[in-house]
Amino acid sequence: MLAESELAFTGRDLQDNAAVSPDNTTAYWVVHFELKNERKKDFLNFTRRNVGRLMAIVLDDDCQMAPSIKSEIPGAGIIEGRFDAKEASDLKLLLNAGALPVPLEVDTNRTISPTLGSDTVAASLRAGLAGFVLVLVFMIAYYRLPGLLACGALILYVLLLLAVLTPYATMTLPGVAAFILSIGMAVDANVIIFERLKEELWSGKVIRTAIETGFDRAWTAILDANITTLIITAVLFFLGTSLIKSFAVTLFAGVCCSMFTAVTVTRWLVTMVGSSRLGENRALFGDSASEAK
């Protein structure tokens, strides 16, 4: 209907006096309308030329109805159909609302430079880089050799996460926040592992046995924490808005990558180094009893 029609009259051509009344011959209601005086002759000529054809009533590019023109209309007429009282009243309100003059006035005019977004993203990335460096320093200073190995795994984690996200996602501010948060969660897994490792060393176990037992005991805690986080990201993705979805996707990918690097890569590095000559120096793994000797 819309594709085959052209605009002939608008709501500005109507008077805002549309009314409804029951049809005397049927159980339905009709809607009365009238055009403004300067457009009545044009409407008469239009309906005369189009008797038997449909005339669409359109609002916001949506065809509300398309009554048939039964005869020429001299500027005022009725729209009839199988309307009940509510439907007729709704059509009356529609016609009267279209007849009201609604001028557009500019209240304020603001221009926002695109540099605002780029500056914010750059500041967030700088903050993330500073936090990443501080995490590396802390891990090396506190956990010594295992901390250094964890830093290598953490750098691999960052590269892996970027490789996963870059082809499929655009980094937004919530995405940057999730990226930084996931770095902290990756370190948290290493902290749990290394604390377990120190406990095993303090109990007098040899380095290789302490590494295997420490990782095995830490795995359940790491799995529980990450599974609950993955559930939360799923809820955020399916119920959140676009920005929240970006946060959820980045955090989900970060948790999956951190579980791989913290448990698999870090374990392989620590086991490999523990089997070397460096493994003979228990102090490098945080054994305080070894330091006292």
N, C-alpha and C positions, 0 to 999 in steps of 0.2 A: 504493500500500500504506500509506504513512504517513498520507495524507489520510483514509483510511477506518478508521484504527485509533485506539485509545485506550490510554493507558498502564495496564497491569494489574500488572506486576511489574517491579522494577528489579534491578540487580546486587547491591544490598544484601540482596535476598531469597535469594540463592544462597549455598551453602557453597563455600568455595574448595578443593574437592576434585574438580573435574572431571578426568576421565581419558579416555584413548583406548585402543581395543583393536580388533583385526581382527574383522570379521564372520565368523562361522563358516560362513555359507552363501554368502557372496559374496567377491569379491576386494577389497572396499572396507573402509574403516575407519569406526568409529562413535565417538561422543563420549558419555561418561556424565556426567550432572549430577545434582545433588541440591539441594533447597531447604532452608532452615532449618526447624527443627521447627515454629515458630510460624506458618509460611506454607504448610506442606504441605497442610493441609485446604483452604485457600483455592485452592491450585493444583489440587487434586483436583476441586473444584466447578467451577473455571474450565474445565478440560479436558473435564469431563463435558458442560458446556453447549455446547462448541464443537468437538465431534468432527466431523472432516471439513473444518474450516476451517483457514486458515493462521495461524501465530503468528510475527510478525516479530521478529527479533533486531536491535536498532538500536543503533548507536554513533555519537555526535556527529551526530545527525539523518540518518545514512546507514544505510539498511537493508542489513545484512550478508547476511542470508538470511531465508527465510520457509518453514520446514518445515511440513508438514501434520500436524495432530493426528489420529493414527490411532485412539486410544482414550483413555479417562481415565487419568490418570497420578497415582498416589498419593504424590506428593512426590519421586520419583526416577525417572529415565527415561533414554532414549538419544535422540540425534539421529543419524539415519542418512541417507545419501545416497551420491552417487558421490564420496566423499572419498578422496583418497590419504593417505598418512601425514602429509605436510606440511600439507595442508589441515585435516585433523583436529586436528593439533597446534596450528595457528594458532587454530582455534575454541576449543580447550581453554584456551589462554592468554587469549583474549578473555573467556571466561566467568569464569575465575579472577581476572583483573584487575578485572572489574566487581564481583566479590564483595568485593574489598578495601576496607576503610573508608579514605577519603582526606579527612580533615577539612580545611577551609579555615581557616587562621590568618593574621591580619593581622600582618605582620612590622613594617612601617613605614607611616606615613601622612603624606604631604606634600602641601601645597597650594601650587601655583605660580600667582602672580598673572599675569593676561594683560598687565599693564603691563610685564613683562619683555620681551616681544616688541616692544611699541610703543616702549619706550625704546631698544632695540637698533636698530630701524629708523630712529628719529629721529636717533640718534648717527651712523649710517652716512650718512644723507642730509646731515647737517651736515658730515661729513668730505668727502663728495662735492662739496658746494657750495664748501667752502674750497679744495679742489683745483682746481675749475673756475675760481674767481676767480684763483688763483695762475697757472694756465695762461694766462689772458687777459693778466695783467700781464706775464708773461714774453714772450709773443708780441709785444706792443706795444713793450716795452722793447728787445727784441733785433732784431726784424725791421721795426720802424717802421711805415711805411704798409701794406706787405703784411700785416704782423702784425695791424694794426687791421682790415683787410678780412677776414682769416682769423677774427678774433674774431666778426665779424658772421655769417660762414658757420657758425661753431661754435655760436653761439646758435640759428641756424636749424636746425642739426643736432639739438640737444637738443629743440627744439619738435617737429621732425619725428619723432624717435624716440618721444617721449611720445605723439604722435598715432597712431603705428603700434601701440604696445604697449597703450595704455590700453583699447581696446575688446575686446582678445582675451586679455590676460594679467594676472595678479595679481603685483604686484611683491613678490618675496621677498628675503631677504638675499643669496642668491647672485645674484638678478637685479640688485640694487643694485650688487653688486661688478662684474658684467658691464657694467652701465651706465657706471660710472666708468672701467673699463678701456677701453671703447669710445671714451670721450672722449679718453683718451690716444692711442689708435690714430688717431683723426681728426686730432689735432694732429701726430702723427708724419708723416702724409701731407703736411701743409702744410710741415713742416720740410724734407722731401725736396724739395718743389717750390721753396721759397724759396732753398734752398742751390744748387739748379741754376740758378735765376734769377740769383743773385749771380755765379755762375761765368760765365754768358753775358755779364753786364754788364761784368765784369772783362776779358773778351776783347775789348771795344770795340764790341759790337753795339748797335744802336739799341734803345730800350726795347721797342718792339712786337715786333721780331724776337727779342729776348732772352726776352720773356714766352712767345711761342709755342714757341720751342726749349726753354726750361726746362721747361715743362709737358709737352712731348712726351717729353723725355728722362727725366723723373721718372715718367711714367705706367707704364712697364714694371716699375720697382721697386715701385711702389705696388700694381700688379695682382698681382705674384707674392706679395707679403707678405699681401695680403688673401685671395687664393685659398687659400693654405695655412691661414689662420685659419678660413675657411669649411669646409674639409675637416675640421679638428679639431672644430669645433662640430657637424658632422653626426655624427661618431663619438661625441661626448659625448651627443648627443640619443638615438641609437639604442641605445647600450650603457649609459647612465647611469641613475641613479635619478631620482625626481621632482625633487629639488632640483638635481641636475646638469642635468636637462632644462631647468629654469628658467634656469639660467646660460647654457646653450647657445642657447636661443631668443633671449634678450636680446642676447647677444653677436653672434649671426647677424644680427639686425635692425640692431644698431648698426654692424656692419661695412658692411652694404649701404647704410645711410643715410650713413655717413661717406665712402664712395667717391663718392656723388652730390654731397655738399656740398663735399668737399675738391677734387674734380676739376672739377665743373661750375660750382657756385656761386662758389667762390673764383676760378676761372679767369675767369668772366664779370666779376666785380668788379674783379680786377686789370687785365684788358684794358680795361675801361671807364675806369678811373682812369688807366691808362697812356696812353690816347688823349686825355686831357684836358690842361689846362695843368699839372696836378700831375706829369704824366709827364715834363715837361721837367726837373724837379729829380731827377736820378738818385740823389742822396744819400738821398732818401726811400725808395729801393728797396734801399739797402745797398751802393751803389757807392762803395767806399772811395777809389778814384782820384778820383772827383768831389769827395769831401770834402776831399781834399788840395789840390785847386785852389781 
